[in-house]
Amino acid sequence: MTAYTVTHHTAYRYYHPVALCHNEARLLPRDDAPWQTAGESQTAIIPVPALSAERRDFFGNRVLYFAIQDIHQRLDVTVRTEVEVKPRPFAESSPSPPWDQVLKTLSQSADPGIIEARQYCLNSPFISRAPNLVEYARDSFPPRRPLLEASLDLIRRIHRDFAYDPEFTTVATPLQEVIKNRRGVCQDFAHLAIGCLRSLGLAARYVSGYLETLPPPGRPRLVGADASHAWLAAYLPGAGWAELDPTNDCMAGERHVILAWGRDYGDVVPLKGVMSGGGAHELEVSVDVAPHE
């Protein structure tokens, strides 16, 4: 088990005064995964909200709503949470049923868990099933290949074939542009792998969170130098969700801290809202995933 203090700081600087804003923050780590325990979060918002409340969204993510009614030109949101992460129940050698058998199970079973998983087989705002996704996935999914083995092969090919380029995409870049140019970031690679699995008829969901980054040998870790991260989880009937990280060509482990999950990035946006005024703005984000001694 690994324990962390996770600190996420977001700062908006507006060019013009904001008179009123309503916001939703998905910055509270999930506390319902058997391999992750999240303590109480300490939240600091400046200006101080006139009202705030926590709820669970459709996917069970923790959502903090807050409204600011004071005129302001800067918004600072800092969330600090103590999190403990245990090893996931899956390893690369874990057995899994053949992927084509899983297709039948997903379409025919009346098991409540499988019925719930079917929503992750469908198109979503950022991910649409497509023939070229089937074509790309086919090399990893020959008949009767175990689903986990095939999915691991898929993320290894994505890691090999696509370049990590933070300058190429934004959160709004279409998945087909990522495929055409063979470059993107963790969000894009997660969307791509999910699109491949869904295009074959399988269930996959988007996972947002944090990844503890390790400094070069002999160098101290830099506070605030970590980053938000994204990966995916593939559904294995009877076993659960196996988390896969195509950006790093690995399965999620104790260094992966889950924040939220959903159909795609649109379901787990860390901070979004509406406001009156403000005009253009500048955004600064820093993340610190500090392991306990």
Backbone bond lengths (Angstrom), bond angles and torsions (degrees), N, CA, C in turn:
res aa  C-N    CA-C-N  psi(-1)  N-CA   C-N-CA  omega(-1)  CA-C   N-CA-C  phi
1 M - - - 1.460 - - 1.532 109.64 -
2 T 1.330 116.46 140.54 1.452 122.44 178.57 1.522 109.18 -122.44
3 A 1.318 116.52 133.08 1.460 121.44 -179.90 1.526 109.70 -108.53
4 Y 1.338 115.37 138.92 1.453 121.12 -178.79 1.522 110.54 -132.75
5 T 1.318 114.56 154.70 1.459 121.29 160.67 1.522 106.21 -108.04
6 V 1.324 115.58 115.52 1.465 120.86 -177.81 1.525 108.53 -102.93
7 T 1.330 116.54 124.79 1.460 122.14 179.16 1.526 109.02 -123.33
8 H 1.319 115.82 122.39 1.468 121.92 179.61 1.522 107.77 -120.35
9 H 1.341 115.67 119.63 1.459 121.03 -179.71 1.517 110.04 -117.98
10 T 1.327 116.64 129.12 1.462 123.01 177.82 1.524 108.50 -124.84
11 A 1.338 116.06 133.20 1.469 120.86 178.78 1.524 109.61 -131.45
12 Y 1.318 115.72 124.87 1.463 122.24 172.47 1.519 108.47 -106.79
13 R 1.332 116.94 132.12 1.469 122.63 173.63 1.521 107.88 -118.35
14 Y 1.337 115.78 116.23 1.456 121.23 -175.31 1.524 110.82 -96.55
15 Y 1.331 116.16 145.05 1.464 120.63 179.59 1.518 112.35 -74.65
16 H 1.337 116.53 -23.96 1.459 121.50 179.73 1.528 108.95 -132.27
17 P 1.327 118.61 157.96 1.464 121.07 -177.63 1.536 112.24 -60.73
18 V 1.328 114.38 143.38 1.468 122.57 173.22 1.525 107.46 -104.32
19 A 1.317 116.15 126.51 1.464 119.61 -177.28 1.524 112.33 -88.87
20 L 1.338 117.05 -30.99 1.466 121.47 -175.75 1.513 108.35 -158.50
21 C 1.338 116.98 140.24 1.464 119.81 174.29 1.523 110.22 -146.46
22 H 1.321 114.77 145.25 1.464 123.86 174.63 1.530 106.98 -120.60
23 N 1.321 117.40 131.25 1.466 120.92 -172.16 1.524 112.02 -135.73
24 E 1.333 114.55 152.72 1.458 122.51 169.71 1.524 108.22 -123.92
25 A 1.325 116.21 129.89 1.462 121.32 179.65 1.519 109.73 -119.24
26 R 1.325 116.04 124.55 1.471 121.51 171.28 1.525 106.98 -105.77
27 L 1.325 114.53 72.81 1.461 123.27 -176.24 1.523 112.06 -123.66
28 L 1.328 116.57 10.82 1.460 121.67 -179.96 1.529 107.95 -104.96
29 P 1.332 119.45 112.15 1.465 121.16 -176.00 1.529 112.59 -56.36
30 R 1.328 114.68 145.31 1.467 119.90 179.68 1.528 109.98 -63.04
31 D 1.318 114.30 145.06 1.465 120.03 -178.72 1.523 111.74 -121.57
32 D 1.351 117.41 16.23 1.457 119.84 -175.58 1.523 113.75 -115.89
33 A 1.347 118.02 4.84 1.458 120.10 174.35 1.525 108.47 -84.56
34 P 1.339 118.73 135.25 1.473 120.13 -176.42 1.518 113.60 -62.68
35 W 1.339 118.28 -18.07 1.462 120.51 -179.32 1.535 112.76 -104.24
36 Q 1.338 116.82 9.96 1.459 119.67 178.82 1.518 110.50 -140.57
37 T 1.324 116.04 130.84 1.458 122.58 176.93 1.522 108.60 -120.22
38 A 1.312 116.20 126.75 1.466 120.89 179.69 1.517 109.59 -114.34
39 G 1.319 116.14 127.87 1.454 120.38 175.99 1.512 111.21 -80.24
40 E 1.318 116.05 -174.53 1.455 120.36 179.28 1.529 110.32 -66.81
41 S 1.322 116.68 135.29 1.458 121.62 -179.45 1.521 110.69 -87.03
42 Q 1.329 115.57 140.51 1.466 122.27 172.84 1.533 107.62 -100.58
43 T 1.313 116.16 118.29 1.457 121.48 -174.45 1.520 109.79 -116.34
44 A 1.330 116.00 130.53 1.466 121.72 176.45 1.525 108.15 -124.71
45 I 1.327 116.45 120.13 1.466 122.06 -179.36 1.524 108.31 -123.91
46 I 1.329 116.14 127.50 1.466 122.40 178.90 1.526 108.39 -129.09
47 P 1.349 116.67 123.91 1.469 130.58 1.61 1.539 111.93 -65.35
48 V 1.312 115.43 158.83 1.460 120.51 -179.08 1.528 109.53 -66.75
49 P 1.335 118.47 128.67 1.465 120.60 -178.58 1.526 112.54 -64.62
50 A 1.313 115.12 149.13 1.458 120.42 173.85 1.518 110.39 -72.80
51 L 1.330 116.25 -30.00 1.465 120.53 175.66 1.511 108.85 -156.05
52 S 1.338 116.40 152.66 1.463 122.55 178.42 1.515 108.80 -153.47
53 A 1.322 115.98 153.94 1.464 121.44 -179.61 1.518 108.90 -159.84
54 E 1.327 116.79 147.66 1.457 121.72 177.17 1.523 109.35 -106.66
55 R 1.324 116.10 142.50 1.457 122.24 177.12 1.520 109.12 -145.01
56 R 1.331 116.04 174.57 1.460 122.42 172.50 1.521 108.58 -108.36
57 D 1.332 116.98 136.79 1.456 118.61 177.67 1.528 110.10 -87.34
58 F 1.323 116.80 -173.55 1.468 122.13 -176.32 1.524 112.15 -56.85
59 F 1.324 116.90 -33.37 1.463 121.31 -176.36 1.529 112.66 -91.88
60 G 1.326 116.74 3.18 1.462 120.41 179.59 1.507 114.27 86.99
61 N 1.337 118.14 5.58 1.460 120.90 177.78 1.532 110.51 -72.70
62 R 1.309 116.05 148.42 1.459 121.89 177.09 1.525 109.03 -81.78
63 V 1.325 116.51 125.57 1.456 121.82 -176.34 1.522 108.93 -122.91
64 L 1.323 116.09 127.25 1.457 121.62 175.97 1.524 108.56 -102.66
65 Y 1.331 116.30 115.92 1.468 121.07 174.92 1.524 108.65 -96.80
66 F 1.340 116.83 137.88 1.461 119.67 174.13 1.525 109.85 -149.69
67 A 1.331 114.94 148.93 1.467 122.46 179.55 1.518 109.13 -125.48
68 I 1.333 116.23 134.81 1.464 122.43 177.72 1.523 108.30 -115.99
69 Q 1.315 115.20 125.98 1.459 120.68 -176.40 1.528 112.90 -110.91
70 D 1.346 117.27 -1.53 1.460 121.07 176.92 1.538 109.71 -86.32
71 I 1.315 116.69 143.76 1.460 120.47 175.86 1.533 108.74 -66.52
72 H 1.326 116.19 130.85 1.462 119.78 -176.49 1.524 110.65 -152.08
73 Q 1.322 115.94 159.20 1.457 122.31 174.17 1.519 112.00 -123.39
74 R 1.311 116.56 10.06 1.465 121.57 176.42 1.522 108.35 -148.17
75 L 1.327 115.66 138.20 1.458 122.00 175.45 1.522 107.77 -126.83
76 D 1.333 116.25 123.09 1.464 122.13 176.94 1.520 109.38 -117.74
77 V 1.330 115.70 128.13 1.464 121.35 177.55 1.524 108.04 -127.77
78 T 1.323 116.25 119.03 1.462 121.63 178.86 1.519 108.91 -124.41
79 V 1.335 116.04 127.89 1.469 121.68 178.46 1.522 107.90 -124.94
80 R 1.327 116.08 127.53 1.468 121.64 179.66 1.529 107.84 -123.84
81 T 1.337 116.90 127.47 1.463 121.96 -175.69 1.518 110.66 -137.99
82 E 1.325 116.36 137.61 1.458 121.85 171.74 1.528 108.39 -86.99
83 V 1.339 116.73 125.66 1.462 121.64 -175.25 1.522 109.19 -131.17
84 E 1.326 115.86 137.79 1.466 121.81 173.19 1.527 108.36 -115.92
85 V 1.324 115.79 130.66 1.459 121.36 -176.99 1.528 109.26 -121.81
86 K 1.320 115.54 126.26 1.463 121.84 176.95 1.530 109.26 -101.60
87 P 1.333 118.14 165.73 1.466 119.73 175.56 1.532 111.01 -59.07
88 R 1.333 116.28 142.15 1.456 120.69 176.45 1.531 110.23 -67.92
89 P 1.335 117.08 158.18 1.462 120.06 -179.54 1.519 113.76 -74.89
90 F 1.351 117.83 -7.50 1.459 120.29 -178.10 1.523 110.59 -110.86
91 A 1.330 114.99 144.66 1.459 122.58 170.34 1.523 107.19 -126.44
92 E 1.338 116.17 167.94 1.462 118.49 -178.75 1.519 112.34 -60.38
93 S 1.324 116.79 -26.28 1.462 120.83 -178.92 1.529 113.18 -89.59
94 S 1.339 117.72 0.87 1.464 120.20 -178.64 1.527 110.88 -62.12
95 P 1.335 117.21 136.71 1.474 119.04 179.35 1.527 110.67 -71.26
96 S 1.310 116.31 152.08 1.459 122.14 175.89 1.521 108.68 -152.82
97 P 1.329 117.89 154.75 1.466 120.58 -179.18 1.523 111.28 -70.74
98 P 1.335 117.95 159.98 1.461 120.45 175.43 1.529 110.49 -58.01
99 W 1.318 116.73 141.89 1.462 120.77 -174.50 1.522 112.10 -63.23
100 D 1.347 117.73 -34.81 1.458 119.04 -179.66 1.530 111.75 -73.04
101 Q 1.333 116.16 -25.49 1.466 119.25 172.65 1.525 110.53 -71.47
102 V 1.330 116.45 -35.85 1.470 121.30 177.86 1.531 110.24 -61.60
103 L 1.332 117.29 -36.95 1.471 120.54 177.45 1.521 110.97 -55.26
104 K 1.326 116.92 -45.34 1.466 120.98 179.83 1.523 110.58 -65.84
105 T 1.323 115.82 -41.17 1.467 119.24 -179.69 1.521 110.75 -62.79
106 L 1.324 116.66 -43.86 1.460 120.15 -179.27 1.528 112.14 -63.18
107 S 1.312 116.89 -33.81 1.469 120.03 -175.73 1.522 113.14 -87.09
108 Q 1.334 117.36 -22.16 1.463 119.36 -170.65 1.525 114.39 -114.55
109 S 1.318 118.74 -24.54 1.459 120.62 -173.12 1.526 111.63 -73.01
110 A 1.344 115.29 145.03 1.460 121.90 175.48 1.522 111.54 -101.33
111 D 1.333 117.38 9.86 1.459 121.18 178.18 1.532 109.80 -62.80
112 P 1.343 118.72 132.39 1.477 120.55 -177.15 1.521 113.67 -57.40
113 G 1.322 117.39 -38.41 1.454 119.91 179.65 1.516 112.36 -64.42
114 I 1.325 115.75 -38.40 1.461 119.98 179.78 1.521 110.21 -72.95
115 I 1.320 116.95 -38.54 1.467 119.71 176.04 1.526 110.36 -59.70
116 E 1.329 117.39 -41.72 1.464 120.68 178.40 1.523 111.04 -65.27
117 A 1.340 117.05 -36.60 1.459 120.91 -178.20 1.527 112.28 -69.18
118 R 1.331 117.70 -22.13 1.470 119.94 -176.00 1.525 112.84 -61.92
119 Q 1.325 117.83 -27.11 1.468 119.07 179.37 1.522 111.43 -61.92
120 Y 1.334 116.57 -24.11 1.462 120.71 -179.87 1.530 112.24 -87.87
121 C 1.327 117.17 8.00 1.463 121.58 171.52 1.531 111.01 -94.02
122 L 1.324 117.01 -12.30 1.460 122.46 -170.06 1.529 111.91 -92.71
123 N 1.332 115.09 164.50 1.462 120.07 172.28 1.522 110.06 -62.01
124 S 1.327 116.12 152.37 1.460 122.08 174.60 1.529 107.22 -138.02
125 P 1.334 118.71 170.73 1.468 119.90 -173.11 1.526 115.14 -53.55
126 F 1.338 118.36 -36.49 1.460 120.82 -177.81 1.530 113.60 -97.64
127 I 1.333 117.62 -11.34 1.465 121.00 -173.27 1.526 109.96 -134.38
128 S 1.318 116.25 117.52 1.460 122.07 176.44 1.526 109.25 -118.49
129 R 1.313 116.53 136.03 1.457 120.83 175.94 1.530 109.60 -63.58
130 A 1.316 116.80 144.09 1.460 119.74 -175.01 1.529 110.42 -154.10
131 P 1.350 117.59 150.81 1.472 120.76 179.42 1.521 113.48 -59.07
132 N 1.354 118.10 -37.44 1.471 118.26 -178.81 1.525 111.90 -69.93
133 L 1.324 117.39 -23.62 1.465 119.80 174.13 1.525 110.50 -72.34
134 V 1.327 116.51 -39.41 1.475 120.37 174.86 1.523 109.31 -60.70
135 E 1.334 115.96 -45.30 1.466 120.60 -178.17 1.522 110.86 -60.81
136 Y 1.335 117.18 -43.31 1.457 119.35 -179.79 1.524 111.12 -66.85
137 A 1.323 117.13 -37.95 1.468 120.79 -175.84 1.521 113.09 -74.36
138 R 1.333 118.47 -25.08 1.467 121.87 -169.86 1.520 113.68 -56.19
139 D 1.334 118.03 -37.18 1.466 119.61 -178.17 1.522 112.10 -61.88
140 S 1.336 116.51 -25.51 1.470 120.21 179.92 1.521 112.30 -91.28
141 F 1.328 117.09 -13.40 1.461 120.58 -172.51 1.526 112.27 -124.35
142 P 1.333 117.28 64.39 1.465 118.57 171.60 1.535 109.46 -70.57
143 P 1.332 118.25 163.19 1.465 120.40 -178.83 1.525 112.24 -55.38
144 R 1.327 114.39 138.43 1.469 124.51 172.36 1.534 114.11 71.94
145 R 1.316 119.05 6.72 1.464 119.28 178.58 1.521 109.22 -73.72
146 P 1.334 119.18 136.87 1.467 120.96 177.79 1.529 111.28 -55.98
147 L 1.323 116.51 139.29 1.455 121.51 -173.80 1.523 112.36 -59.87
148 L 1.328 118.35 -45.02 1.459 120.12 -178.36 1.524 110.92 -65.47
149 E 1.317 117.02 -42.78 1.462 120.72 178.74 1.528 110.87 -61.36
150 A 1.324 116.40 -43.09 1.460 120.60 179.64 1.524 111.30 -66.20
151 S 1.330 117.17 -40.76 1.463 120.87 -179.94 1.522 111.53 -65.97
152 L 1.323 116.99 -38.57 1.461 120.52 176.63 1.526 110.90 -64.76
153 D 1.317 116.94 -38.99 1.455 120.29 177.30 1.532 110.19 -64.16
154 L 1.332 116.55 -38.84 1.467 120.69 178.69 1.520 111.41 -61.26
155 I 1.338 118.30 -48.14 1.465 118.92 -177.61 1.526 111.11 -68.85
156 R 1.331 117.87 -28.68 1.463 119.72 175.92 1.528 110.85 -67.53
157 R 1.318 116.62 -37.72 1.461 119.50 177.45 1.525 110.96 -68.53
158 I 1.339 117.45 -39.21 1.467 120.11 176.41 1.520 110.11 -61.97
159 H 1.314 116.54 -43.20 1.461 121.09 179.03 1.528 111.06 -61.45
160 R 1.318 116.47 -36.41 1.469 121.67 -179.34 1.530 112.28 -77.66
161 D 1.332 116.34 -39.92 1.466 120.63 -169.70 1.528 114.47 -89.26
162 F 1.335 117.64 -18.85 1.467 120.94 -174.28 1.526 110.22 -116.49
163 A 1.323 115.77 136.17 1.454 121.32 -179.61 1.525 110.55 -90.01
164 Y 1.323 115.83 139.44 1.463 120.75 175.27 1.521 107.91 -79.01
165 D 1.332 116.80 117.11 1.459 121.70 -175.50 1.524 109.65 -142.40
166 P 1.335 117.90 95.17 1.471 120.68 -177.24 1.515 113.71 -68.26
167 E 1.340 117.81 -11.58 1.461 120.77 -179.91 1.525 112.41 -89.52
168 F 1.327 117.54 -12.26 1.465 119.76 -171.90 1.522 113.43 -84.25
169 T 1.339 118.00 -42.98 1.456 120.81 -171.97 1.523 111.90 -113.40
170 T 1.345 114.10 161.28 1.459 123.30 167.76 1.518 106.63 -122.12
171 V 1.329 117.24 -179.89 1.466 119.51 179.27 1.525 111.61 -64.70
172 A 1.338 117.29 -17.16 1.463 121.00 -176.93 1.525 113.33 -99.94
173 T 1.334 118.94 1.20 1.463 120.64 -178.52 1.520 110.35 -67.37
174 P 1.341 119.14 124.64 1.471 120.97 -179.22 1.525 111.85 -62.52
175 L 1.309 115.90 148.42 1.461 121.05 -179.90 1.524 111.35 -60.27
176 Q 1.329 117.66 -36.32 1.466 119.82 -179.56 1.528 111.60 -64.30
177 E 1.328 118.64 -29.22 1.460 121.23 175.40 1.526 110.73 -68.89
178 V 1.324 115.82 -37.28 1.467 120.24 177.07 1.523 109.72 -63.60
179 I 1.326 116.99 -44.17 1.463 121.18 -179.97 1.530 110.50 -63.56
180 K 1.316 116.78 -43.91 1.465 121.44 -177.67 1.523 111.75 -62.91
181 N 1.337 117.11 -41.11 1.465 120.70 -173.95 1.518 113.73 -97.68
182 R 1.324 116.81 -6.69 1.469 122.18 176.04 1.526 112.62 55.16
183 R 1.337 116.06 44.35 1.457 119.99 176.94 1.522 109.31 -157.01
184 G 1.331 115.99 157.98 1.453 120.96 -179.51 1.506 110.61 168.52
185 V 1.339 116.03 -158.19 1.460 122.28 179.14 1.527 108.79 -129.08
186 C 1.329 116.51 -173.19 1.459 120.33 -172.61 1.529 112.37 -57.72
187 Q 1.337 116.73 -39.50 1.461 120.15 178.14 1.526 110.56 -59.45
188 D 1.339 116.83 -43.62 1.458 121.35 -178.63 1.525 111.41 -66.73
189 F 1.322 117.21 -41.43 1.454 120.12 -178.06 1.532 111.16 -68.65
190 A 1.343 116.12 -35.77 1.464 119.17 174.96 1.522 110.52 -65.27
191 H 1.339 116.87 -44.93 1.466 120.36 177.16 1.528 111.18 -59.63
192 L 1.322 117.17 -41.49 1.459 121.16 -179.27 1.528 111.30 -62.83
193 A 1.325 116.93 -48.24 1.467 119.70 -179.83 1.524 110.98 -63.49
194 I 1.328 116.88 -41.60 1.468 120.54 177.77 1.522 109.99 -62.45
195 G 1.341 117.01 -43.70 1.457 120.39 179.00 1.516 112.49 -60.30
196 C 1.323 116.99 -39.59 1.463 120.83 177.52 1.531 110.94 -63.11
197 L 1.322 116.40 -47.33 1.466 120.07 -178.48 1.527 110.96 -64.96
198 R 1.322 117.41 -44.56 1.464 119.90 179.96 1.522 111.64 -66.09
199 S 1.323 117.25 -35.63 1.456 119.96 -179.90 1.526 111.33 -65.60
200 L 1.323 117.40 -24.56 1.460 121.96 174.54 1.525 112.17 -84.35
201 G 1.343 117.12 -9.07 1.454 121.55 -178.73 1.507 114.23 99.89
202 L 1.337 117.85 9.06 1.458 122.11 -177.86 1.526 110.62 -95.01
203 A 1.326 116.16 165.89 1.460 122.36 -177.39 1.524 109.44 -101.35
204 A 1.339 116.06 129.21 1.463 120.99 178.19 1.520 108.60 -148.74
205 R 1.316 116.98 142.07 1.458 120.87 179.75 1.530 110.62 -126.01
206 Y 1.326 114.14 159.62 1.457 123.47 -177.81 1.531 108.69 -90.64
207 V 1.324 116.63 136.52 1.463 121.94 -179.96 1.522 108.56 -123.73
208 S 1.328 116.39 127.50 1.466 120.66 174.51 1.521 108.98 -109.28
209 G 1.312 115.03 152.78 1.459 118.10 179.56 1.505 111.22 175.89
210 Y 1.322 114.65 -145.96 1.458 121.17 -176.92 1.521 108.91 -135.18
211 L 1.318 114.61 152.72 1.457 121.05 176.52 1.518 108.61 -127.42
212 E 1.328 116.12 122.59 1.461 119.06 176.23 1.521 108.48 -65.25
213 T 1.314 116.79 122.14 1.456 120.97 177.60 1.520 109.65 -94.96
214 L 1.315 115.76 140.48 1.457 121.24 -177.51 1.523 109.60 -100.36
215 P 1.339 119.09 131.64 1.470 121.19 -179.94 1.524 110.66 -71.02
216 P 1.333 117.36 160.97 1.473 120.18 175.11 1.523 110.21 -58.70
217 P 1.327 117.53 153.29 1.468 120.46 -179.94 1.526 111.51 -54.33
218 G 1.331 114.69 131.72 1.449 120.47 178.30 1.513 115.47 81.93
219 R 1.354 116.85 -0.27 1.464 120.45 -179.47 1.525 109.09 -109.37
220 P 1.336 118.45 143.79 1.465 120.55 178.54 1.527 110.47 -73.68
221 R 1.332 116.10 153.00 1.463 119.65 175.18 1.531 108.44 -71.86
222 L 1.324 116.22 143.42 1.455 121.65 -178.31 1.525 109.49 -97.96
223 V 1.310 116.66 122.66 1.456 121.09 179.37 1.531 109.14 -63.59
224 G 1.338 115.22 130.53 1.461 120.17 178.13 1.510 114.45 84.38
225 A 1.339 117.57 3.32 1.466 120.27 -175.88 1.520 113.28 -91.96
226 D 1.326 117.85 -2.38 1.459 120.28 176.84 1.529 109.10 -75.85
227 A 1.313 117.23 -179.15 1.465 119.12 -174.84 1.511 110.46 -148.98
228 S 1.318 114.46 158.60 1.452 119.23 169.53 1.530 108.50 -65.19
229 H 1.322 115.54 153.18 1.464 119.24 -175.47 1.528 108.49 -141.03
230 A 1.311 115.78 165.10 1.465 121.06 178.56 1.520 109.49 -144.15
231 W 1.312 115.63 143.36 1.456 122.13 175.84 1.521 107.39 -148.64
232 L 1.308 118.99 -164.13 1.456 121.56 -178.09 1.515 109.77 -137.97
233 A 1.329 114.64 166.61 1.460 121.24 174.18 1.521 108.36 -132.34
234 A 1.333 115.80 131.15 1.461 122.48 178.17 1.524 108.51 -101.51
235 Y 1.333 116.48 139.55 1.462 120.61 -176.02 1.515 111.01 -88.35
236 L 1.340 115.21 126.23 1.459 123.17 176.05 1.528 108.24 -112.54
237 P 1.329 118.88 105.37 1.470 120.67 -177.94 1.522 112.04 -53.25
238 G 1.315 114.52 131.90 1.453 120.79 179.44 1.507 114.40 85.13
239 A 1.327 117.46 -10.89 1.461 120.73 -177.38 1.528 112.43 -122.72
240 G 1.329 117.60 -35.80 1.457 120.37 179.00 1.514 112.16 120.73
241 W 1.336 115.15 -153.23 1.461 122.48 -173.73 1.518 110.18 -104.90
242 A 1.329 116.52 120.59 1.461 122.39 177.69 1.518 108.50 -97.19
243 E 1.342 117.20 122.28 1.463 122.18 -174.56 1.529 110.59 -91.57
244 L 1.336 115.17 131.13 1.455 122.49 -175.01 1.521 109.48 -127.93
245 D 1.320 117.28 137.20 1.456 123.05 -177.32 1.530 109.45 -116.48
246 P 1.350 118.57 93.90 1.467 119.58 -178.08 1.522 113.65 -68.14
247 T 1.329 118.72 -26.79 1.460 120.76 179.73 1.519 111.14 -62.72
248 N 1.329 116.63 -36.67 1.463 121.61 -177.49 1.525 112.79 -111.11
249 D 1.347 116.47 6.80 1.465 121.21 177.12 1.528 111.80 52.30
250 C 1.338 115.42 56.52 1.454 119.31 -178.76 1.528 109.83 -157.64
251 M 1.310 115.37 169.71 1.446 120.65 168.71 1.527 108.15 -86.38
252 A 1.333 116.30 149.13 1.455 119.83 178.68 1.525 109.82 -62.70
253 G 1.330 115.77 142.11 1.455 120.56 -178.24 1.517 111.20 -136.37
254 E 1.317 115.76 -154.08 1.462 120.37 -174.97 1.525 112.93 -69.74
255 R 1.324 118.32 -14.45 1.465 120.63 177.42 1.527 111.83 -86.77
256 H 1.334 117.60 -6.86 1.461 121.98 179.45 1.533 109.37 -97.31
257 V 1.314 116.61 117.87 1.464 122.77 178.68 1.522 108.51 -105.27
258 I 1.332 116.61 122.02 1.468 120.90 -177.28 1.524 110.24 -81.25
259 L 1.321 114.96 130.01 1.449 121.58 173.80 1.528 110.51 -99.53
260 A 1.341 116.45 -54.17 1.463 120.85 -177.39 1.523 108.55 -157.89
261 W 1.343 115.47 166.72 1.466 119.20 172.16 1.521 110.21 -144.28
262 G 1.327 115.32 159.65 1.457 121.44 -178.64 1.510 110.15 -173.64
263 R 1.346 116.42 -161.33 1.469 120.54 -178.15 1.527 111.46 -73.46
264 D 1.348 116.98 -37.70 1.452 122.25 178.86 1.527 107.89 -162.02
265 Y 1.331 115.89 -171.19 1.469 120.16 -176.20 1.529 112.24 -56.92
266 G 1.327 117.41 -34.45 1.456 120.30 -177.14 1.517 113.98 -59.68
267 D 1.330 117.46 -23.97 1.470 120.90 -179.94 1.521 112.96 -84.74
268 V 1.331 117.97 -10.54 1.468 120.09 -171.60 1.527 112.42 -131.26
269 V 1.327 118.22 22.63 1.465 121.19 -178.95 1.533 109.18 -53.86
270 P 1.336 118.77 126.85 1.475 120.15 -174.53 1.525 113.82 -59.79
271 L 1.336 117.48 -41.61 1.459 120.16 -177.73 1.524 108.59 -148.91
272 K 1.316 116.44 123.53 1.455 120.39 178.43 1.522 108.49 -147.52
273 G 1.341 115.90 160.02 1.457 118.54 -179.31 1.512 111.78 179.68
274 V 1.317 114.52 -174.28 1.462 122.33 176.23 1.523 107.51 -126.64
275 M 1.347 115.01 151.18 1.461 118.04 -177.61 1.515 109.85 -148.20
276 S 1.311 114.82 162.53 1.458 122.65 175.43 1.517 108.27 -110.07
277 G 1.350 115.81 112.82 1.451 119.87 -177.26 1.507 111.73 97.09
278 G 1.331 116.52 -162.43 1.455 121.86 174.98 1.504 115.35 96.73
279 G 1.348 117.09 -46.62 1.457 119.91 -176.91 1.518 111.42 63.10
280 A 1.345 116.82 -142.61 1.462 120.93 178.59 1.528 110.13 -69.49
281 H 1.338 115.47 162.28 1.463 118.55 -178.14 1.516 110.40 -148.63
282 E 1.325 116.01 165.01 1.454 123.57 171.07 1.525 107.96 -116.40
283 L 1.326 115.78 142.69 1.468 121.69 -176.32 1.517 109.88 -121.31
284 E 1.330 116.00 133.60 1.458 122.23 173.17 1.528 108.87 -127.18
285 V 1.318 116.39 133.35 1.464 121.49 178.95 1.518 108.89 -132.37
286 S 1.319 117.16 133.01 1.455 121.56 172.59 1.518 109.38 -132.40
287 V 1.309 115.76 142.97 1.471 122.47 -178.91 1.506 109.09 -130.41
288 D 1.320 116.47 135.96 1.463 121.26 177.17 1.524 108.62 -130.08
289 V 1.330 117.16 118.79 1.453 122.65 176.68 1.530 106.10 -112.18
290 A 1.330 116.10 94.12 1.457 122.18 -170.80 1.529 110.24 -100.35
291 P 1.327 117.86 113.05 1.471 119.45 177.13 1.517 111.21 -70.66
292 H 1.322 116.79 145.76 1.454 120.80 176.29 1.521 109.32 -79.09
293 E 1.313 115.68 146.39 1.469 120.49 176.46 1.520 109.63 -65.41
